[in-house]
Amino acid sequence: MAPDIKGVSDVINRYLESYVKRNVDLMATTIAQDSNTIGFGTDAGEYWKGWTTIKNVAEKQFKAIVEVSWTRGQPQINFSRDGNVAWYAEELVGNFLSGNTKTTSKVRFTCVLEKRNNNWLITQFHRSVPVEKYAVPYLETHGVSFD
């Protein structure tokens, strides 16, 4: 069986589009509505467990952000041997308008998807904003080298 790259890509596209349209119902078509679905963000408090929590956070974010657009990177998609689990990674650039403030930021997005009843759903995701000159200098002062 060939990997279902199109199926996974379609789910990711809808997930990112849900931010552009600020539409939680569209997001709901992409994320497993389980109590053990997990999401992580960049900030220390951004750990969400369960669809209900993820939905509530998304609704708040959609109200706070006036406009979102994405510049897409190069998606990486891998599949389990049986083809029913996929893991995905992409570096994006997000353009955000909140109030009168425009922000552009790199965003790293990874997720795990599971094929259920012939439909792909995100079961875990992680979005983060890369920072420079923070982790590497700290690690290097503690004997870790990245040469």
N, CA, C and O of each residue as an XYZ file, in Angstrom:
588
protein
N       0.849     -1.183      0.000
C       0.000      0.000      0.000
C       0.893      1.245      0.000
O       1.818      1.359      0.805
N       0.604      2.165     -0.906
C       1.361      3.422     -1.007
C       0.969      4.348      0.142
O      -0.195      4.378      0.543
N       1.921      5.096      0.669
C       1.599      6.046      1.744
C       0.582      7.086      1.263
O       0.635      7.551      0.125
N      -0.334      7.432      2.150
C      -1.406      8.379      1.816
C      -0.946      9.817      2.064
O      -1.450     10.495      2.959
N       0.005     10.264      1.269
C       0.556     11.616      1.421
C      -0.526     12.662      1.209
O      -0.588     13.647      1.945
N      -1.374     12.461      0.219
C      -2.437     13.430     -0.061
C      -3.412     13.535      1.115
O      -3.821     14.637      1.484
N      -3.784     12.403      1.700
C      -4.718     12.428      2.829
C      -4.169     13.200      4.016
O      -4.882     13.999      4.623
N      -2.892     12.964      4.352
C      -2.271     13.685      5.465
C      -2.135     15.163      5.118
O      -2.430     16.027      5.943
N      -1.692     15.451      3.910
C      -1.539     16.855      3.484
C      -2.859     17.603      3.542
O      -2.896     18.766      3.944
N      -3.940     16.948      3.145
C      -5.259     17.590      3.181
C      -5.648     17.978      4.613
O      -6.199     19.055      4.839
N      -5.360     17.102      5.569
C      -5.691     17.401      6.964
C      -4.858     18.577      7.467
O      -5.381     19.477      8.125
N      -3.575     18.569      7.158
C      -2.702     19.667      7.588
C      -3.151     20.980      6.952
O      -3.193     22.015      7.617
N      -3.484     20.934      5.671
C      -3.952     22.141      4.982
C      -5.217     22.692      5.647
O      -5.340     23.903      5.830
N      -6.158     21.811      6.008
C      -7.389     22.256      6.672
C      -7.093     22.816      8.059
O      -7.694     23.807      8.473
N      -6.166     22.179      8.778
C      -5.789     22.675     10.107
C      -5.239     24.103     10.001
O      -5.668     24.989     10.741
N      -4.304     24.323      9.095
C      -3.730     25.668      8.933
C      -4.776     26.656      8.412
O      -4.775     27.826      8.796
N      -5.655     26.190      7.548
C      -6.735     27.044      7.027
C      -7.697     27.437      8.152
O      -8.273     28.524      8.118
N      -7.875     26.563      9.146
C      -8.773     26.901     10.258
C      -8.285     28.139     10.997
O      -9.093     28.890     11.544
N      -6.967     28.362     11.022
C      -6.415     29.575     11.622
C      -6.656     30.786     10.718
O      -7.013     31.862     11.198
N      -6.463     30.610      9.426
C      -6.687     31.701      8.483
C      -8.149     32.155      8.556
O      -8.441     33.351      8.567
N      -9.057     31.181      8.604
C     -10.498     31.488      8.649
C     -10.998     31.688     10.076
O     -12.140     32.092     10.294
N     -10.104     31.391     11.071
C     -10.483     31.469     12.476
C     -11.786     30.698     12.701
O     -12.773     31.230     13.209
N     -11.746     29.420     12.302
C     -12.945     28.590     12.279
C     -12.700     27.305     13.077
O     -12.033     26.389     12.597
N     -13.238     27.245     14.282
C     -13.025     26.085     15.136
C     -13.746     24.850     14.596
O     -13.304     23.726     14.836
N     -14.850     25.043     13.869
C     -15.545     23.889     13.280
C     -14.679     23.220     12.209
O     -14.676     21.995     12.082
N     -13.953     24.025     11.448
C     -13.023     23.463     10.464
C     -11.890     22.739     11.182
O     -11.487     21.651     10.770
N     -11.376     23.339     12.252
C     -10.330     22.677     13.029
C     -10.813     21.331     13.555
O     -10.052     20.365     13.598
N     -12.077     21.273     13.953
C     -12.642     20.039     14.511
C     -12.608     18.878     13.519
O     -12.645     17.718     13.931
N     -12.539     19.167     12.228
C     -12.466     18.097     11.227
C     -11.064     17.529     11.114
O     -10.849     16.556     10.390
N     -10.098     18.124     11.824
C      -8.700     17.716     11.679
C      -8.104     17.082     12.925
O      -7.078     16.407     12.839
N      -8.719     17.283     14.071
C      -8.143     16.835     15.348
C      -9.038     15.775     15.976
O     -10.261     15.914     16.005
N      -8.413     14.717     16.478
C      -9.155     13.666     17.174
C      -9.848     14.275     18.387
O      -9.218     14.955     19.196
N     -11.124     14.031     18.502
C     -11.898     14.619     19.582
C     -11.922     13.691     20.794
O     -12.975     13.351     21.333
N     -10.707     13.295     21.198
C     -10.513     12.382     22.314
C     -10.078     13.149     23.554
O      -9.610     14.284     23.465
N     -10.237     12.524     24.697
C      -9.781     13.148     25.941
C      -8.272     13.063     26.101
O      -7.706     13.752     26.950
N      -7.605     12.231     25.301
C      -6.151     12.090     25.422
C      -5.393     12.718     24.260
O      -4.188     12.500     24.136
N      -6.057     13.487     23.410
C      -5.367     14.246     22.369
C      -4.540     15.324     23.055
O      -5.001     15.956     24.006
N      -3.312     15.536     22.572
C      -2.399     16.455     23.258
C      -1.886     17.523     22.300
O      -1.575     17.243     21.142
N      -1.804     18.744     22.802
C      -1.202     19.851     22.064
C      -0.219     20.600     22.940
O      -0.447     20.797     24.134
N       0.882     21.015     22.324
C       1.886     21.836     22.998
C       2.090     23.105     22.188
O       2.022     23.086     20.959
N       2.339     24.205     22.883
C       2.739     25.452     22.259
C       4.109     25.851     22.769
O       4.813     25.046     23.380
N       4.483     27.082     22.518
C       5.815     27.558     22.881
C       5.938     27.891     24.365
O       6.918     27.504     25.001
N       4.974     28.592     24.917
C       5.078     29.044     26.303
C       4.920     27.885     27.285
O       4.314     26.863     26.965
N       5.469     28.061     28.476
C       5.475     27.011     29.492
C       4.066     26.500     29.805
O       3.887     25.306     30.046
N       3.082     27.369     29.807
C       1.717     26.967     30.131
C       0.922     26.402     28.972
O      -0.241     26.034     29.137
N       1.528     26.331     27.815
C       0.793     25.876     26.635
C       0.900     24.356     26.465
O       1.596     23.841     25.589
N       0.180     23.678     27.342
C       0.007     22.228     27.280
C      -1.486     21.989     27.378
O      -2.117     22.360     28.367
N      -2.048     21.374     26.359
C      -3.487     21.167     26.314
C      -3.771     19.690     26.141
O      -3.225     19.046     25.245
N      -4.624     19.154     26.999
C      -4.990     17.745     26.905
C      -6.490     17.640     26.701
O      -7.283     18.182     27.471
N      -6.857     16.930     25.644
C      -8.260     16.691     25.338
C      -8.822     17.692     24.358
O      -8.458     18.868     24.370
N      -9.711     17.215     23.511
C     -10.305     18.057     22.475
C     -11.030     19.259     23.077
O     -10.936     20.362     22.539
N     -11.746     19.067     24.174
C     -12.504     20.179     24.762
C     -11.571     21.326     25.141
O     -11.881     22.487     24.874
N     -10.442     21.015     25.755
C      -9.474     22.051     26.131
C      -8.878     22.712     24.899
O      -8.773     23.937     24.836
N      -8.485     21.899     23.917
C      -7.902     22.436     22.676
C      -8.899     23.354     21.981
O      -8.530     24.426     21.502
N     -10.145     22.942     21.925
C     -11.197     23.755     21.285
C     -11.361     25.089     22.010
O     -11.445     26.136     21.369
N     -11.407     25.057     23.348
C     -11.580     26.295     24.118
C     -10.426     27.259     23.882
O     -10.646     28.461     23.727
N      -9.205     26.748     23.855
C      -8.030     27.597     23.606
C      -8.086     28.167     22.193
O      -7.812     29.351     21.991
N      -8.436     27.337     21.218
C      -8.518     27.804     19.828
C      -9.557     28.920     19.700
O      -9.310     29.911     19.012
N     -10.695     28.776     20.342
C     -11.725     29.813     20.280
C     -11.206     31.139     20.833
O     -11.483     32.197     20.268
N     -10.458     31.087     21.930
C      -9.872     32.305     22.503
C      -8.837     32.910     21.563
O      -8.799     34.126     21.370
N      -7.993     32.053     20.976
C      -6.985     32.542     20.034
C      -7.651     33.181     18.822
O      -7.220     34.241     18.367
N      -8.676     32.562     18.304
C      -9.355     33.085     17.108
C     -10.019     34.429     17.379
O     -10.128     35.257     16.475
N     -10.461     34.653     18.605
C     -11.052     35.948     18.960
C      -9.971     37.021     19.104
O     -10.214     38.192     18.812
N      -8.782     36.624     19.553
C      -7.705     37.583     19.802
C      -6.953     37.972     18.534
O      -6.388     39.063     18.452
N      -6.946     37.087     17.557
C      -6.188     37.333     16.323
C      -7.149     37.764     15.226
O      -8.110     37.063     14.911
N      -6.876     38.921     14.655
C      -7.740     39.470     13.606
C      -7.466     38.799     12.267
O      -8.384     38.553     11.483
N      -6.202     38.509     12.016
C      -5.815     37.975     10.704
C      -4.595     37.071     10.856
O      -3.679     37.364     11.625
N      -4.599     35.958     10.102
C      -3.467     35.030     10.062
C      -3.222     34.641      8.610
O      -4.161     34.405      7.850
N      -1.963     34.580      8.242
C      -1.599     33.983      6.951
C      -0.317     33.198      7.146
O       0.461     33.478      8.058
N      -0.105     32.228      6.297
C       1.056     31.348      6.406
C       1.873     31.378      5.128
O       1.322     31.398      4.027
N       3.175     31.382      5.279
C       4.082     31.054      4.185
C       4.583     29.659      4.511
O       5.217     29.425      5.539
N       4.282     28.747      3.613
C       4.565     27.340      3.883
C       6.021     27.004      3.626
O       6.674     27.600      2.769
N       6.514     26.042      4.380
C       7.860     25.524      4.215
C       7.827     24.226      3.431
O       6.955     24.015      2.588
N       8.775     23.371      3.716
C       8.872     22.072      3.045
C       8.354     20.993      4.002
O       9.047     20.636      4.954
N       7.160     20.474      3.767
C       6.606     19.466      4.675
C       7.408     18.160      4.615
O       7.895     17.747      3.563
N       7.520     17.541      5.771
C       8.131     16.216      5.888
C       7.067     15.287      6.456
O       6.536     15.534      7.540
N       6.756     14.223      5.729
C       5.731     13.278      6.164
C       6.334     11.879      6.150
O       6.938     11.461      5.162
N       6.163     11.164      7.253
C       6.609      9.778      7.360
C       5.451      8.930      7.844
O       4.518      9.429      8.472
N       5.522      7.638      7.544
C       4.426      6.722      7.856
C       4.928      5.488      8.579
O       6.060      5.046      8.382
N       4.054      4.933      9.427
C       4.343      3.643     10.044
C       4.305      2.561      8.967
O       3.805      2.787      7.865
N       4.829      1.405      9.291
C       4.872      0.317      8.299
C       3.488     -0.081      7.806
O       3.322     -0.411      6.632
N       2.488     -0.052      8.693
C       1.145     -0.434      8.257
C       0.386      0.716      7.599
O      -0.718      0.519      7.092
N       0.976      1.928      7.603
C       0.373      3.072      6.924
C      -0.744      3.759      7.665
O      -1.397      4.643      7.109
N      -0.990      3.373      8.931
C      -2.100      3.962      9.684
C      -1.690      5.051     10.667
O      -2.546      5.652     11.317
N      -0.388      5.311     10.780
C       0.118      6.393     11.617
C       1.103      7.197     10.779
O       1.924      6.640     10.051
N       1.004      8.513     10.898
C       1.927      9.401     10.177
C       2.455     10.439     11.145
O       1.765     10.832     12.086
N       3.682     10.883     10.912
C       4.232     11.994     11.669
C       4.692     13.038     10.674
O       5.217     12.728      9.604
N       4.482     14.266     11.054
C       4.572     15.391     10.131
C       5.394     16.503     10.771
O       5.306     16.726     11.979
N       6.193     17.200      9.966
C       6.947     18.357     10.449
C       7.040     19.390      9.332
O       7.210     19.042      8.163
N       6.928     20.657      9.700
C       7.066     21.741      8.724
C       7.451     23.020      9.465
O       6.948     23.305     10.552
N       8.347     23.777      8.853
C       8.654     25.115      9.347
C       7.856     26.105      8.504
O       7.923     26.094      7.275
N       7.110     26.946      9.180
C       6.232     27.922      8.539
C       6.693     29.324      8.918
O       7.499     29.500      9.831
N       6.178     30.300      8.215
C       6.262     31.687      8.665
C       4.826     32.149      8.824
O       4.034     32.106      7.882
N       4.503     32.593     10.028
C       3.161     33.077     10.306
C       3.140     34.588     10.346
O       4.018     35.225     10.928
N       2.128     35.147      9.721
C       1.885     36.589      9.763
C       0.591     36.795     10.545
O      -0.465     36.290     10.164
N       0.687     37.543     11.638
C      -0.441     37.685     12.554
C      -0.788     39.154     12.741
O       0.096     40.005     12.836
N      -2.081     39.442     12.793
C      -2.569     40.769     13.128
C      -3.480     40.610     14.334
O      -4.501     39.925     14.269
N      -3.099     41.252     15.444
C      -3.888     41.234     16.662
C      -4.048     42.678     17.102
O      -3.065     43.349     17.417
N      -5.273     43.153     17.126
C      -5.492     44.580     17.369
C      -4.876     45.351     16.220
O      -5.220     45.119     15.061
N      -3.965     46.267     16.527
C      -3.251     47.006     15.481
C      -1.807     46.540     15.329
O      -1.011     47.184     14.646
N      -1.473     45.426     15.963
C      -0.094     44.942     15.963
C       0.087     43.806     14.969
O      -0.582     42.775     15.044
N       1.012     44.021     14.033
C       1.368     42.974     13.073
C       2.643     42.294     13.544
O       3.596     42.957     13.953
N       2.656     40.973     13.485
C       3.814     40.193     13.889
C       4.084     39.132     12.831
O       3.159     38.505     12.315
N       5.346     38.941     12.519
C       5.763     37.856     11.646
C       6.712     36.982     12.441
O       7.634     37.477     13.089
N       6.480     35.682     12.386
C       7.288     34.783     13.197
C       7.446     33.435     12.507
O       6.528     32.940     11.853
N       8.630     32.854     12.669
C       8.804     31.468     12.258
C       8.019     30.604     13.232
O       7.964     30.888     14.428
N       7.419     29.557     12.712
C       6.662     28.624     13.536
C       7.054     27.214     13.111
O       7.024     26.876     11.928
N       7.416     26.411     14.083
C       7.673     24.991     13.832
C       6.422     24.226     14.225
O       5.885     24.395     15.319
N       5.975     23.386     13.314
C       4.740     22.638     13.541
C       5.006     21.165     13.287
O       5.414     20.777     12.193
N       4.773     20.350     14.304
C       4.879     18.909     14.155
C       3.607     18.275     14.685
O       2.936     18.829     15.556
N       3.286     17.114     14.153
C       2.121     16.409     14.667
C       2.195     14.923     14.332
O       2.942     14.486     13.457
N       1.396     14.183     15.058
C       1.195     12.763     14.820
C      -0.257     12.610     14.399
O      -1.160     13.177     15.014
N      -0.469     11.839     13.347
C      -1.820     11.608     12.844
C      -2.100     10.108     12.829
O      -1.201      9.290     12.632
N      -3.357      9.773     13.039
C      -3.785      8.378     12.991
C      -4.930      8.255     11.993
O      -5.818      9.106     11.935
N      -4.893      7.189     11.214
C      -5.966      6.935     10.247
C      -7.049      6.128     10.947
O      -6.821      5.004     11.393
N      -8.232      6.728     11.033
C      -9.379      6.088     11.678
C     -10.549      6.075     10.705
O     -10.930      7.116     10.170
N     -11.111      4.909     10.479
C     -12.241      4.789      9.552
C     -11.948      5.493      8.236
O     -12.800      6.186      7.680
N     -10.729      5.303      7.751
C     -10.278      5.856      6.473
C     -10.135      7.383      6.475
O     -10.051      7.994      5.410
N     -10.107      8.003      7.662
C      -9.907      9.446      7.795
C      -8.702      9.703      8.690
O      -8.535      9.053      9.722
N      -7.866     10.655      8.289
C      -6.718     11.043      9.100
C      -7.133     12.082     10.135
O      -7.885     13.007      9.832
N      -6.631     11.919     11.370
C      -6.889     12.884     12.434
C      -5.595     13.141     13.195
O      -4.804     12.225     13.421
N      -5.387     14.380     13.585
C      -4.233     14.751     14.401
C      -4.517     14.285     15.824
O      -5.547     14.629     16.404
N      -3.596     13.498     16.385
C      -3.755     13.002     17.753
C      -2.812     13.700     18.729
O      -3.006     13.653     19.944
N      -1.793     14.344     18.179
C      -0.853     15.099     19.001
C      -0.184     16.142     18.118
O       0.146     15.864     16.965
N       0.018     17.348     18.659
C       0.700     18.377     17.884
C       1.566     19.228     18.786
O       1.375     19.293     20.001
N       2.527     19.879     18.149
C       3.426     20.785     18.850
C       3.731     21.940     17.915
O       4.229     21.748     16.806
N       3.428     23.134     18.378
C       3.777     24.360     17.654
C       4.760     25.121     18.525
O       4.547     25.268     19.728
N       5.828     25.600     17.922
C       6.777     26.379     18.699
C       7.403     27.462     17.837
O       7.382     27.406     16.608
N       7.953     28.434     18.517
C       8.640     29.541     17.862
C      10.122     29.392     18.207
O      10.488     29.446     19.381
N      10.974     29.207     17.203
C      12.399     29.036     17.511
C      13.002     30.330     18.054
O      12.684     31.426     17.594
N      13.867     30.174     19.029
C      14.589     31.318     19.590
C      16.067     31.154     19.292
O      16.573     30.038     19.166
N      16.741     32.266     19.182
C      18.170     32.239     18.905
C      18.942     32.665     20.139
O      18.461     33.449     20.958
N      20.153     32.129     20.253
C      21.101     32.529     21.296
C      20.556     32.309     22.701
O      20.831     33.088     23.613
N      19.787     31.250     22.865
C      19.279     30.943     24.189
C      19.729     29.556     24.641
O      20.505     29.429     25.588
N      19.243     28.523     23.964
C      19.539     27.157     24.385
C      20.980     26.751     24.092
O      21.649     26.185     24.957
N      21.461     27.031     22.890
C      22.805     26.578     22.515
C      23.882     27.192     23.415
O      24.733     26.449     23.905
N      23.892     28.508     23.658
C      24.923     29.037     24.573
C      24.849     28.416     25.967
O      25.879     28.152     26.586
N      23.651     28.186     26.452
C      23.500     27.561     27.770
C      24.116     26.173     27.763
O      24.880     25.819     28.660
N      23.782     25.388     26.748
C      24.313     24.033     26.676
C      25.829     24.027     26.490
O      26.531     23.212     27.089
N      26.327     24.938     25.661
C      27.781     24.992     25.435
C      28.529     25.325     26.720
O      29.633     24.822     26.928
N      27.958     26.161     27.588
C      28.623     26.471     28.864
C      28.583     25.259     29.801
O      29.277     25.234     30.818
N      27.779     24.270     29.459
C      27.708     23.057     30.256
C      28.326     21.861     29.526
O      27.973     20.714     29.802
N      29.239     22.126     28.606
C      30.015     21.075     27.978
C      29.424     20.406     26.754
O      29.991     19.430     26.262
N      28.293     20.902     26.240
C      27.694     20.319     25.045
C      28.167     21.114     23.834
O      28.049     22.339     23.811
N      28.699     20.428     22.833
C      29.198     21.105     21.632
C      28.390     20.658     20.419
O      28.022     19.489     20.310
N      28.119     21.575     19.524
C      27.349     21.273     18.326
C      28.194     21.348     17.067
O      27.674     21.645     15.992
N      29.489     21.085     17.183
C      30.386     21.120     16.008
C      30.153     19.912     15.126
O      30.809     19.764     14.095
